[in-house]
Amino acid sequence: MTIDPNAGAEPVPASRPSYNPEAARGVLLRKLRRVAEDRKAAELIVRIALSVSHSDGGFSASKRARFAEICAVLGYAPGCILGERRSGE
């Protein structure tokens, strides 16, 4: 007996809208600003961002810049290291 893993799945549209990295970045930054006041959420996001940045074993300059941008939006010093105080505290 053969099982079709795609049985019941919705068909994929022939043409998908093109991916716009700058638009996606803007959406992400707006969403981050919404949770910036929630200290626990902001710290969790910083931890996740740091983990993802190091997931392939490297921390390139571009990853470091994106991580610093996320930290800044969430109220951490751009070069933040987990455990440091948030900006303004």
C-alpha positions in Angstrom: 0.0 0.0 0.0 1.3 3.4 -1.0 0.5 6.5 1.1 0.4 9.8 -0.7 1.9 12.5 1.7 0.2 15.2 -0.3 -3.3 13.7 -0.2 -5.8 16.4 0.9 -3.2 19.2 0.6 -4.2 22.4 -1.0 -2.7 22.9 -4.4 0.2 25.4 -4.6 -0.6 28.4 -6.8 1.3 28.5 -10.0 2.6 32.0 -9.3 3.4 33.3 -5.9 3.8 37.0 -5.1 7.5 37.9 -5.2 9.3 38.2 -1.9 10.3 41.7 -0.9 13.0 41.6 1.8 12.6 45.3 2.7 8.9 45.0 3.0 9.3 41.9 5.2 11.9 43.8 7.4 9.5 46.7 7.9 6.7 44.3 8.9 9.0 42.6 11.4 10.2 45.8 12.9 6.7 47.1 13.4 5.7 43.9 15.1 8.8 44.1 17.4 7.9 47.6 18.4 4.5 46.3 19.6 6.1 43.9 22.1 9.0 46.1 23.1 7.2 47.2 26.4 6.8 43.6 27.5 10.1 42.9 29.1 9.8 39.1 29.2 8.7 39.0 25.6 11.5 41.3 24.5 14.1 39.3 26.3 12.8 36.1 24.8 12.9 37.5 21.3 16.5 38.7 21.9 17.5 35.2 23.0 15.8 33.6 20.0 17.4 36.1 17.6 20.8 35.3 19.1 20.3 31.6 18.9 19.1 31.8 15.3 22.1 34.1 14.4 24.5 31.4 15.7 22.6 28.4 14.4 24.9 27.7 11.5 28.1 28.3 13.6 28.9 31.8 12.4 28.0 35.3 13.4 28.7 37.3 10.2 28.7 41.1 10.1 25.3 41.1 8.4 23.8 38.9 11.1 25.4 41.0 13.8 23.9 44.1 12.2 20.4 42.6 12.1 20.8 41.3 15.7 21.8 44.8 16.8 18.8 46.3 15.0 16.4 43.9 16.8 18.0 44.7 20.1 17.7 48.4 19.5 14.0 48.2 18.6 13.4 46.2 21.7 15.2 48.7 23.9 18.5 46.9 24.4 21.9 48.5 23.7 22.7 47.6 20.0 25.7 45.5 21.1 23.7 43.9 23.9 24.7 40.6 25.5 22.0 38.7 27.4 22.0 39.7 31.0 22.8 43.3 30.4 20.3 45.9 31.5 17.9 47.4 28.9 18.5 50.9 27.7 17.2 53.6 30.1 17.2 51.4 33.2 
